Amino acid sequence: MDQTKKVLCRVLMASLLVAAYFGKTCYIHRSYQEDIAKRVLRFHVLANSDSEADQNVKKQVRDAVGAYIEPYLLECENIEETRATVNDHMDEIIAVSKETLAANGFTYGASAELTHTDFPEKTYGDYTFPEGNYEALEITLGDGAGHNWWCVLYPN
């Protein structure tokens, strides 16, 4: 083999090793994220827009819904109970969201559902959740076109 072919062969082998390494790393990362996703229920609030007023009321809705649902969630011992509790109180969660909007002078509505949605990497205290798809209680305010707010409902 001439020198050029040897160099190309080495470059190709090195490229394959790098691709294999990063492919394995991505698989491990995805597997880790999928394992975490099975064990948590997240909370996601989408603001109507990025206006200061919409962003502020998003936080008020977050706080009001959190205060409403927290006593029920404290009784939950696993993700299945948490999911059932959220579903059992979905109408009230929507009502609290709408009441908070109305009390602050907003006429657009609110909706809520348990859904699967993509989250960015997020750190809460000592815990970092990798980016990926998670089940979440998702509250959408108005058009839901503004910046979001995220946290974890279960485990507390």
C-alpha positions as CSV (number, residue, x, y, z in Angstrom):
1,M,0.0,0.0,0.0
2,D,1.4,3.4,-0.8
3,Q,1.7,6.1,1.8
4,T,-1.4,8.0,0.8
5,K,-3.6,4.9,1.0
6,K,-2.2,4.1,4.5
7,V,-3.0,7.7,5.7
8,L,-6.5,7.5,4.3
9,C,-7.0,4.1,5.9
10,R,-5.9,5.5,9.3
11,V,-8.1,8.5,8.9
12,L,-11.1,6.3,8.0
13,M,-10.4,4.0,11.0
14,A,-10.1,6.9,13.4
15,S,-13.3,8.4,12.0
16,L,-15.1,5.1,12.5
17,L,-13.8,4.8,16.1
18,V,-15.0,8.3,16.9
19,A,-18.4,7.7,15.3
20,A,-18.7,4.4,17.2
21,Y,-17.8,6.1,20.5
22,F,-20.2,9.0,20.1
23,G,-22.9,6.7,18.8
24,K,-22.5,4.6,22.0
25,T,-22.4,7.8,24.1
26,C,-25.6,9.0,22.5
27,Y,-27.3,5.6,23.1
28,I,-26.2,5.6,26.7
29,H,-27.5,9.2,27.2
30,R,-30.8,8.4,25.5
31,S,-31.2,5.2,27.5
32,Y,-30.5,7.2,30.7
33,Q,-33.0,9.8,29.8
34,E,-35.6,7.2,28.9
35,D,-35.1,5.5,32.3
36,I,-35.6,8.8,34.1
37,A,-38.6,9.6,32.0
38,K,-40.4,6.5,33.3
39,R,-39.9,7.6,36.9
40,V,-41.0,11.3,36.8
41,L,-44.0,13.4,36.0
42,R,-43.0,16.9,35.1
43,F,-44.9,20.2,35.1
44,H,-44.9,22.6,32.1
45,V,-46.6,26.0,31.8
46,L,-46.6,27.7,28.4
47,A,-47.2,31.5,28.5
48,N,-49.5,33.2,26.0
49,S,-46.6,35.3,24.7
50,D,-43.2,36.7,25.8
51,S,-44.7,40.0,27.0
52,E,-43.8,40.9,30.5
53,A,-47.4,40.7,31.6
54,D,-47.9,37.3,30.1
55,Q,-44.7,36.0,31.6
56,N,-45.7,37.4,35.0
57,V,-49.1,35.8,35.0
58,K,-47.6,32.5,33.9
59,K,-45.8,32.5,37.2
60,Q,-48.9,33.3,39.1
61,V,-50.8,30.4,37.4
62,R,-47.8,28.1,38.2
63,D,-48.0,29.2,41.9
64,A,-51.8,28.9,42.1
65,V,-51.9,25.4,40.5
66,G,-49.0,24.3,42.6
67,A,-50.7,25.5,45.8
68,Y,-53.9,23.8,44.7
69,I,-52.4,20.4,43.8
70,E,-49.6,20.1,46.3
71,P,-51.7,18.7,49.2
72,Y,-53.0,15.9,46.9
73,L,-49.6,15.1,45.6
74,L,-48.1,14.7,49.1
75,E,-50.3,11.6,49.5
76,C,-48.9,10.0,46.3
77,E,-46.3,7.3,46.7
78,N,-45.5,6.6,43.1
79,I,-45.8,7.9,39.6
80,E,-49.0,6.0,38.9
81,E,-50.8,7.6,41.9
82,T,-49.5,11.0,40.9
83,R,-50.8,10.6,37.3
84,A,-54.2,9.4,38.6
85,T,-54.4,12.3,41.1
86,V,-53.6,14.9,38.4
87,N,-56.2,13.3,36.1
88,D,-58.8,13.3,38.9
89,H,-58.2,17.0,39.5
90,M,-57.7,18.1,35.9
91,D,-61.0,20.1,35.8
92,E,-60.0,22.0,39.0
93,I,-56.4,22.6,37.6
94,I,-58.0,24.2,34.5
95,A,-60.4,26.2,36.7
96,V,-57.6,27.5,38.9
97,S,-55.6,28.5,35.9
98,K,-58.6,30.4,34.4
99,E,-59.5,32.0,37.7
100,T,-55.9,33.2,38.1
101,L,-55.9,34.7,34.6
102,A,-59.3,36.4,35.1
103,A,-58.2,37.8,38.5
104,N,-55.3,39.4,36.8
105,G,-57.4,40.9,34.0
106,F,-56.5,38.4,31.2
107,T,-59.3,37.2,29.0
108,Y,-57.6,34.5,27.1
109,G,-58.2,30.9,28.3
110,A,-56.2,28.1,29.7
111,S,-56.1,24.4,28.9
112,A,-54.3,21.5,30.6
113,E,-53.5,17.9,29.9
114,L,-51.2,15.1,30.7
115,T,-49.0,14.7,27.6
116,H,-45.6,13.8,26.5
117,T,-43.4,16.7,25.5
118,D,-39.8,17.6,24.8
119,F,-37.8,19.3,27.6
120,P,-34.4,20.8,27.4
121,E,-31.7,19.7,29.9
122,K,-32.7,21.2,33.3
123,T,-31.1,21.2,36.7
124,Y,-33.1,21.4,39.9
125,G,-30.8,21.7,42.9
126,D,-28.5,18.6,42.9
127,Y,-30.4,16.9,40.1
128,T,-30.0,17.3,36.3
129,F,-32.5,15.9,33.9
130,P,-31.2,15.3,30.4
131,E,-33.0,16.8,27.5
132,G,-35.6,14.4,26.1
133,N,-39.3,13.5,26.0
134,Y,-41.1,13.4,29.3
135,E,-44.7,13.0,30.5
136,A,-45.9,16.2,32.0
137,L,-48.9,18.1,33.2
138,E,-48.9,20.8,30.6
139,I,-50.8,24.0,31.0
140,T,-51.2,26.2,28.0
141,L,-52.2,29.9,28.6
142,G,-53.9,31.6,25.6
143,D,-51.9,30.9,22.5
144,G,-49.0,29.2,24.4
145,A,-46.5,31.1,22.2
146,G,-44.3,32.5,25.0
147,H,-41.4,31.1,27.0
148,N,-42.1,28.1,29.1
149,W,-41.6,27.2,32.8
150,W,-40.7,23.7,33.8
151,C,-40.4,21.6,37.0
152,V,-41.1,18.2,38.4
153,L,-44.4,17.1,40.1
154,Y,-43.2,13.6,41.0
155,P,-41.1,12.8,42.8
156,N,-41.5,15.8,45.0
